[in-house]
Amino acid sequence: MPKPIKVEDFERAITSNDLKLVWRFLAEGFNPDTKCQNGWPMLILAIENASREMVEMLLEAGSSPNAKNPEGNTALHAAMALGSANKIEAVLAKRPIINASNNEKNTPLNLAIVHGRHYSLIERLIDKGADINWVNRDGETPTQIAKRLGRKKITRLLEAHKDAQLTKTAV
């Protein structure tokens, strides 16, 4: 009888980007949605510490892109904060909740703006349905955050989408 897989062994395999070992653990029935000892979903651990292939493997094994860490961040929050386009695309392919909010009531769009992510990543979130009128715990919308941080190009993008949404509603 094989010995049971310990959470810390799975964590270590992910952080060392050992694709073969993680695959073996998953094949032996280890639940990809098991949380780390610190309460973080393994998927978020992979986003922050491993390759895109590791992230994709966990997602294909059934890891939820909507599982939250103790701060309330999902995999999409983590990927946006990190700014890895290929990990963001891997998470988006699993249709996560685009407007999931964390404990500060920030969505992945808010974090993308705060962390100065590329225009195209922010545009991708908006195209996927990110709420540009979301108000966080500080009372700020994404446009207000972008203005406060001096992100002029992002501010113009958000304002253009706001105008387009208003036109759609009026028609």
N, C-alpha and C positions, 0 to 999 in steps of 0.2 A: 504494500500500500504506500503510495507516495505521501511524503510529509506535506502538511498544509502550507499554503503559501502565506507568508506574513505580509501585512500591509507595508512594512518598511522595506521588504525585499522588492515589492512592486514599485514603490517610490524610487528606490535606488536604481532599478532597471530603467525607469523613465528618465531620471535626471542624468544617467550616464548614456542615454540615448541607445540603449541596447535593444534594438528592434527584435532580434531573434528571441531574446529572453522574455520580453513583454509578450510576443506572439505565443510563446510556449505557455506562459502563465494564463493568457486568455483562452488558449485551446484547452487547458486543464480546468477551465470553468471559473477563473477569477473574474469577479464582477468589475467591469471597467468604470462603473459609477461609484465604486468604493472611494471614500474620502481619505485623504492623508491624515496623519496623526494630528496635524494642525487644523483640520477641518476643511481643507481645500479639496475641491474635486481634482482627481488625477488629470483630467483634461486641461485644467488651468495650469497645473504643474508642468504638463508637457508643453503648453503654449509658451510658458516662460523659460523653460530649460531644455527643450529638446527640438528635434527637427520637424519639418512639415510632415514628413512620412510618419513620425510617431503620432502626431495630432490626427492625421487621417486614419491611422490604424485604430486608435481609440474610438474615433467617431464611427468607423465602420463596424466596430465591435459592439456598438450600441451606447457609447458614452453620451450623455445628454448635454447638448450645447447650452442648455438653460439652467443647469445646476449652478448654485451660487456658493461663493466662498463666504467666510464670516463677515466680510465687508459688503456683501450683497452683490459682488461682481460676478457676471457670467463669463463664459469663454469669449464671447464677443467683446465685452468690456476689456478683458485681458489682452486679446489680440489687438484691439485698437490702441490700448495704452502702449503696447510694445511696438506697434507699427509695422508688423510683418505682413506684407500684402498677401503672400501665399498662405499664411495661416488664417488670415481674415477670410480669404476665399474658401478655404477648407471648411471653416465654421459656417459661413453663409450658405454653402452648398447643403447644409443640413437644416436649413430654414429655422434658425433660432428666433426667439422673440426679439425683434429689432428694437423695440422701445422698452426693454426690461430696465428697471431702475435699480440702482444700488442703494445702500443705506443713506447716502447723501442725496438721493433722488436724481442722480445723474444717469443718463442713458449712455450707450456706447457712442452716440453722436457727440454728446457733451465732452466725453473723454478724448475723442479724436481731435476736437477743437482745442481743448486744454493742452494736449500733448503736441500740438502743432503738426498733425498728420497731413499727408499730402492731399491736395485738392481732390484728386481722383478718388481717394478712399472715402472722403467725406461725401462726394457726389454719389458714390456707389451706395452708401448708406441711405441717402435721401431717395435714390431710385428704388431702393428696397422697402421704402415706406417709413423711414425715420421721421418722427414727429418734430418738425422744426419749431413748433410752438410750445414744446414741453417746458414746464417751469420746474427748476430744481429746488432744493431746500433753501438755497440762498435767494430764491425769487427771480432767478435769471433764466432766460430762454437761450437756446444756442446762439441766436443772433447777438444777444446782449453779451454773451461770453466772448464771442469773436471780436466784437467792437472793443470790449474792455482790454483784450489782449493785443489789440492792434493788428488783427488778422484781416486785412482789408479785402483780399481776394475771396476769402471764405465768407466774409460779411456780405459781399456782393452776391455770391452764390446763394446764400440763405435768403437774402432779400428777393432775389429773382424767383426763387421757388415759392416764397410766400406770396408774391404777386401772382404767380401762375396758379397757385391754389385758390386764391381769391377769385380769379377770373373763371376757373372751373366751377366754383360754387355759384357764381352769379349767372352762369349760362343755363 
